[in-house]
Amino acid sequence: MSLITPKAPRRHHERTTVSADEVAAYLHQHPDFFHDQLDLLEMLKVPHPCGDAVSLITRQVSLLRDSNRQLKSQLNDILQIARDNDALHQRIHQLTLTLLDATTLEDALGSLRWSLHEYFQADFVTVKFVQPVKESAITGLNLPPGDAGLVLFSSALDTGKPYCGKPDPVHAQYMFSNNSADVRSYALIPLQHAGVKGLLAIGSRDANRFQTGMGLHFVAQLGELVSARFASLLAGCS
């Protein structure tokens, strides 16, 4: 008895290409095809024979396509800014809730440091009070009269304007002590509200984290929020 091995069925190779004639025939049968394919239509290059010169239609189409690409790029940038702002507002909201939960100045300082590390990727956080002077277990919290910090940061304390950028080595040493060498950029934020006067310094190991040309609206808003909460706690209100 002989065994006959059945032949394997032939495999039909699927075509992966379409001929130009087939495309032309399809478009001829479906003249409304591009009505629902505007993106594809924008990509097509339709020749306009006119010798060595560039036809006016070709030039206009090219300009319109360039303008369209620029508008799309600008729209994407606007959408990204909107997403970043929304995320920033969410982080500020979380920081606000964390500070409101604090019932003492020490708790608020701890909450502030934790929130800035957790929500804003801060590497180093320092708070200094000029007034009121309050006894605290936290060392170096106050800037007493005659302290060197009053001279170093007199401009920020007088104008109330925050600063972002690369810190002066002397300023970094004063605010961040042993960690000063690791601070590549920082935000210096004056705290002024209802009798509270001081400084909040946020340091980063990233040299691009706080840049001189960046907008200061957020850091100014952060300073107002923090100083208002500190003022409330120092006044004995929870």
C-alpha positions in Angstrom: 0.0 0.0 0.0 1.5 3.3 -1.1 0.9 6.5 0.7 0.4 9.5 -1.5 1.2 12.8 0.2 -1.5 15.3 -0.8 -0.2 18.4 -2.5 -0.3 21.5 -0.4 -3.0 23.9 -1.5 -1.7 26.7 -3.6 -1.5 30.0 -1.9 -2.9 33.0 -3.7 -0.5 35.9 -3.3 -2.4 39.0 -2.4 -1.5 42.0 -4.4 -0.2 44.9 -2.4 0.0 47.4 -5.3 -2.6 49.0 -7.5 -1.9 50.1 -11.0 -2.3 53.7 -12.2 -5.0 52.6 -14.7 -7.0 51.0 -11.8 -6.7 54.2 -9.8 -7.8 56.3 -12.7 -10.7 53.9 -13.4 -11.8 54.1 -9.8 -11.7 57.9 -9.7 -13.6 58.0 -13.0 -16.4 55.8 -11.4 -16.3 57.8 -8.2 -16.0 61.5 -9.1 -17.0 62.6 -5.6 -14.2 60.6 -3.9 -12.2 63.7 -2.7 -15.3 65.3 -1.1 -14.6 63.2 2.0 -10.8 63.1 1.5 -9.8 66.7 1.8 -6.6 65.9 3.7 -5.5 63.7 0.8 -6.5 66.3 -1.7 -4.2 68.9 0.0 -1.2 66.5 -0.5 -1.7 65.9 -4.2 0.5 67.7 -6.7 -1.4 68.5 -9.9 0.8 69.5 -12.8 0.0 72.6 -14.9 2.2 72.4 -18.0 3.5 75.8 -18.9 7.0 75.2 -20.1 9.9 76.3 -17.9 7.7 78.8 -16.0 5.9 78.0 -12.8 2.1 78.4 -13.3 0.3 80.9 -11.1 -2.0 78.1 -9.8 0.9 76.0 -8.8 2.5 78.9 -6.9 -0.8 79.7 -5.2 -1.4 76.1 -4.1 2.2 76.0 -2.8 1.7 79.1 -0.7 -1.6 77.9 0.6 -0.1 74.6 1.7 2.8 76.4 3.5 0.3 78.7 5.2 -1.8 75.6 6.2 1.2 73.9 7.7 2.1 77.0 9.7 -1.5 77.4 11.0 -1.5 73.7 12.1 1.8 74.1 13.9 0.6 77.3 15.7 -2.7 75.5 16.7 -0.7 72.6 18.1 1.5 75.0 20.1 -1.6 76.7 21.4 -3.2 73.4 22.4 0.0 72.3 24.2 0.1 75.6 26.1 -3.5 75.1 27.1 -2.7 71.6 28.4 0.3 72.8 30.3 -1.7 75.7 31.9 -4.5 73.3 32.9 -2.0 70.9 34.5 -0.3 73.9 36.3 -3.7 75.1 37.7 -4.3 71.6 38.9 -1.0 71.5 40.8 -1.6 74.9 42.3 -5.0 73.7 43.4 -3.4 70.7 45.1 -0.8 72.9 46.8 -3.6 75.2 48.1 -5.5 72.3 49.6 -2.3 71.0 51.3 -1.5 74.4 52.8 -5.1 74.8 54.0 -4.8 71.5 55.9 -1.8 72.8 57.9 -2.8 74.1 61.3 0.6 75.5 62.4 3.4 77.4 60.8 5.7 74.4 61.1 3.1 72.2 59.4 2.6 74.7 56.6 6.4 74.9 56.0 6.6 71.2 55.8 3.6 71.0 53.6 5.0 73.6 51.3 8.3 71.8 50.9 6.5 68.5 50.3 4.1 70.0 47.7 6.9 71.8 45.8 8.9 68.6 45.6 5.8 66.5 44.7 3.9 68.7 42.3 6.6 71.0 40.9 9.8 68.9 40.9 11.6 71.3 43.2 14.9 70.0 44.5 15.5 72.5 47.3 13.2 74.8 49.1 14.1 77.6 51.6 11.8 80.1 53.5 13.2 83.1 55.3 11.0 85.6 57.4 12.0 89.2 57.9 8.8 90.0 59.8 7.2 89.1 62.0 10.1 87.4 63.9 8.6 84.2 65.4 10.3 81.6 67.6 10.4 78.3 65.9 12.1 74.9 66.1 13.2 75.4 62.5 16.7 76.9 62.5 17.5 79.9 60.3 13.9 80.7 59.7 14.2 84.4 60.6 16.3 87.3 59.2 17.0 89.4 62.3 18.0 93.1 61.9 21.5 93.5 60.6 21.5 90.0 59.0 23.5 89.7 55.8 20.5 88.4 53.9 18.8 91.8 54.3 21.5 93.3 52.2 21.9 90.4 49.7 18.2 90.4 48.9 17.3 94.0 49.5 16.2 94.5 45.9 13.7 91.6 46.0 12.4 92.7 49.4 12.0 96.3 48.3 10.4 95.8 44.9 8.4 92.6 45.8 9.2 91.2 42.3 10.2 87.6 41.9 13.4 86.5 40.0 14.1 83.4 38.0 17.5 82.4 36.6 20.9 81.3 37.6 21.7 82.2 41.2 24.6 84.3 42.3 27.0 81.9 44.2 26.8 84.1 47.3 23.0 84.2 47.2 22.9 80.4 46.6 25.2 79.8 49.5 23.1 81.9 51.8 19.7 80.4 50.8 20.7 76.7 50.2 23.8 76.3 52.4 25.5 73.0 51.8 23.3 72.3 48.7 24.3 75.5 47.0 26.7 73.8 44.6 23.9 71.7 43.2 21.5 74.6 42.5 21.8 75.4 38.8 18.8 77.6 38.6 16.3 79.0 41.1 13.2 81.1 41.7 13.4 83.8 44.4 9.9 84.8 45.4 9.2 87.7 47.9 6.5 87.0 50.5 4.4 90.0 51.4 1.0 89.9 52.8 -0.8 91.4 55.9 2.4 92.1 57.9 4.3 89.1 56.6 7.5 89.8 54.8 10.0 87.3 53.7 11.5 85.2 50.9 10.8 81.8 49.3 13.6 80.3 47.3 13.0 77.2 45.1 16.2 75.6 43.7 16.7 73.1 40.9 19.5 71.0 39.7 18.3 71.6 36.1 19.8 74.8 34.7 16.8 75.3 32.4 14.1 74.8 35.1 14.0 78.5 36.0 15.1 80.8 33.2 15.5 84.6 33.2 13.1 85.1 30.3 10.3 82.9 31.6 7.0 84.4 32.6 6.7 85.4 36.3 3.0 85.2 36.6 3.0 81.8 38.2 5.8 82.4 40.7 4.2 85.7 41.7 0.8 83.9 42.2 2.6 81.2 44.3 4.2 83.9 46.5 0.8 85.5 47.1 -0.8 82.2 48.0 2.0 81.1 50.4 2.4 84.5 52.1 -1.4 84.7 52.7 -1.5 81.3 54.3 1.5 82.1 56.5 -0.1 85.4 57.5 -3.2 83.6 58.6 -1.3 81.1 60.7 0.9 83.7 62.3 -2.2 85.7 63.2 -3.5 82.7 65.1 -6.2 81.7 62.6 -6.5 78.2 61.3 
